[in-house]
Amino acid sequence: LRVMRGDRLGLIGPNGAGKSTLLKLILGALDPDTGEVPFGSQVSVAYFDQLRAQLDLDATVAGTISPNSDWVGEGESRRHVVSYLADFLFPAQRAESPVRMLSGGERNRLLLARLFARPANVLVMDEPTNHLDIEGILWLEKMLGTTTAPSAYLLVSHDRHFLENC
């Protein structure tokens, strides 16, 4: 598999087929039994974990996006974290809520918000539509279709319609 700038790849298969394992091999979280997984010199990967293990349940929503700062981004694209969270369907009053108080769908949106806040040129997403409602799925499709989306992405999903739209 070779992922190049501008590639949009979708991986689909039955449960237990090894989709998540393949992603972990690609990301270097697992070592291959044989062969190698080389990376380009300018690759910066953002990874969406379907288990949301990357979230600190004791952190606040705003603190998850921008620890120790009220701002997201740099230069002219810099925005207040509450304004940024609104793009991810979070009302202002949720900014100081602890992550543990969020529903599964809200946790998914929070992890997506954190991923899009970080500079990356490759996005790897493992089942990003799990626990998202229709509004959240449509929002994600729109985000992945914008020019602010990373230059390449690899999506694992059981939702063929979502993959086709992206």
C-alpha positions as CSV (number, residue, x, y, z in Angstrom):
1,L,0.0,0.0,0.0
2,R,1.3,3.4,-0.9
3,V,-0.4,6.5,0.3
4,M,0.3,9.6,-1.6
5,R,-0.6,13.3,-1.2
6,G,-4.3,13.7,-2.1
7,D,-5.2,10.0,-1.7
8,R,-8.6,9.2,-0.1
9,L,-8.6,5.6,0.9
10,G,-11.4,3.6,2.5
11,L,-11.0,0.2,4.1
12,I,-14.0,-2.0,4.6
13,G,-14.4,-5.6,5.8
14,P,-16.1,-7.8,8.3
15,N,-15.5,-7.6,12.0
16,G,-12.3,-9.4,13.0
17,A,-10.8,-9.2,9.5
18,G,-7.8,-7.2,10.8
19,K,-8.6,-3.7,9.7
20,S,-7.6,-2.1,13.0
21,T,-4.5,-4.3,13.2
22,L,-3.5,-3.1,9.7
23,L,-3.8,0.5,10.8
24,K,-1.6,-0.2,13.9
25,L,1.0,-1.7,11.6
26,I,0.8,1.3,9.3
27,L,1.2,3.6,12.3
28,G,4.1,1.7,13.8
29,A,2.1,0.7,16.9
30,L,2.8,-2.9,16.0
31,D,5.8,-4.4,14.3
32,P,5.3,-6.4,11.1
33,D,6.2,-10.1,11.2
34,T,8.1,-9.5,7.9
35,G,8.8,-6.6,5.7
36,E,8.8,-3.0,6.6
37,V,6.5,0.0,6.8
38,P,8.5,3.1,5.6
39,F,7.3,6.6,6.1
40,G,8.1,9.7,4.1
41,S,10.3,12.3,5.7
42,Q,7.5,14.9,5.9
43,V,4.6,12.7,7.1
44,S,2.6,14.0,10.1
45,V,-0.2,11.6,11.1
46,A,-3.3,12.3,13.1
47,Y,-5.0,9.1,14.3
48,F,-8.6,8.6,15.4
49,D,-8.8,5.5,17.7
50,Q,-12.2,3.8,17.6
51,L,-11.9,3.0,21.3
52,R,-11.3,6.7,22.2
53,A,-8.4,5.5,24.5
54,Q,-6.6,8.9,23.7
55,L,-9.2,10.8,25.8
56,D,-8.4,11.8,29.4
57,L,-11.8,11.4,31.2
58,D,-10.8,13.8,33.9
59,A,-9.8,16.6,31.5
60,T,-12.3,19.3,30.4
61,V,-13.7,19.5,26.9
62,A,-11.8,22.7,26.2
63,G,-8.6,21.4,27.9
64,T,-8.7,18.3,25.6
65,I,-8.6,20.6,22.6
66,S,-6.2,23.2,23.8
67,P,-4.4,22.3,27.1
68,N,-3.1,25.4,29.0
69,S,-4.5,27.8,26.4
70,D,-7.8,29.4,25.4
71,W,-6.8,29.4,21.8
72,V,-6.6,26.9,18.9
73,G,-4.3,27.3,15.9
74,E,-1.8,29.9,15.0
75,G,-1.6,33.2,13.1
76,E,-4.7,34.3,11.2
77,S,-6.4,30.9,11.7
78,R,-6.2,31.3,15.5
79,R,-9.6,30.9,17.2
80,H,-10.9,30.9,20.7
81,V,-11.5,27.3,21.9
82,V,-15.2,27.9,22.6
83,S,-15.8,29.2,19.1
84,Y,-13.8,26.2,17.7
85,L,-15.8,23.7,19.7
86,A,-19.0,25.2,18.3
87,D,-17.9,24.0,14.9
88,F,-18.0,20.5,16.4
89,L,-21.6,20.9,17.7
90,F,-20.6,21.7,21.3
91,P,-22.5,24.6,23.0
92,A,-20.4,27.1,24.9
93,Q,-21.5,25.8,28.3
94,R,-20.0,22.3,27.6
95,A,-16.5,23.7,27.3
96,E,-15.7,23.2,31.0
97,S,-17.5,19.9,31.4
98,P,-15.3,16.9,32.2
99,V,-14.9,14.4,29.3
100,R,-16.4,11.6,31.5
101,M,-19.8,13.5,31.4
102,L,-20.0,13.2,27.6
103,S,-22.0,10.7,25.6
104,G,-20.3,8.3,23.2
105,G,-21.2,10.5,20.2
106,E,-19.9,13.6,22.0
107,R,-16.6,11.9,22.9
108,N,-16.2,11.0,19.2
109,R,-16.8,14.6,18.2
110,L,-14.4,15.8,20.8
111,L,-11.7,13.4,19.5
112,L,-12.4,14.6,16.0
113,A,-12.1,18.2,17.1
114,R,-8.7,17.5,18.7
115,L,-7.5,15.8,15.6
116,F,-8.5,18.7,13.3
117,A,-6.9,21.2,15.7
118,R,-3.5,19.6,15.2
119,P,-1.4,20.0,12.1
120,A,-1.2,16.8,10.1
121,N,-1.0,15.9,6.5
122,V,-2.3,12.3,6.9
123,L,-5.4,11.4,8.8
124,V,-6.0,7.8,9.8
125,M,-9.5,7.1,11.2
126,D,-10.7,3.8,12.6
127,E,-14.5,3.7,12.6
128,P,-15.0,7.5,13.0
129,T,-18.8,7.2,12.6
130,N,-19.3,4.9,15.6
131,H,-21.8,6.6,18.0
132,L,-22.3,9.6,15.8
133,D,-25.9,10.6,14.9
134,I,-26.9,11.5,11.3
135,E,-26.0,15.2,12.0
136,G,-22.5,14.2,13.2
137,I,-21.9,11.9,10.2
138,L,-23.0,14.6,7.7
139,W,-20.8,17.1,9.5
140,L,-17.8,14.7,9.3
141,E,-18.4,14.1,5.6
142,K,-18.4,17.9,5.1
143,M,-15.2,18.3,7.1
144,L,-13.4,15.6,5.1
145,G,-14.4,17.3,1.9
146,T,-13.0,20.7,2.8
147,T,-9.7,22.2,1.9
148,T,-8.8,22.2,5.6
149,A,-8.8,18.4,5.7
150,P,-5.4,16.7,5.6
151,S,-4.0,16.1,2.2
152,A,-4.4,12.3,2.5
153,Y,-6.6,10.1,4.6
154,L,-7.3,6.5,5.3
155,L,-10.7,5.6,6.7
156,V,-11.9,2.3,8.2
157,S,-15.7,2.1,8.3
158,H,-18.6,-0.3,8.0
159,D,-20.6,2.5,6.6
160,R,-20.2,2.1,2.9
161,H,-22.4,5.2,2.2
162,F,-20.1,7.3,4.4
163,L,-17.0,6.0,2.6
164,E,-18.5,6.7,-0.8
165,N,-19.4,10.2,0.2
166,C,-15.8,10.9,1.4
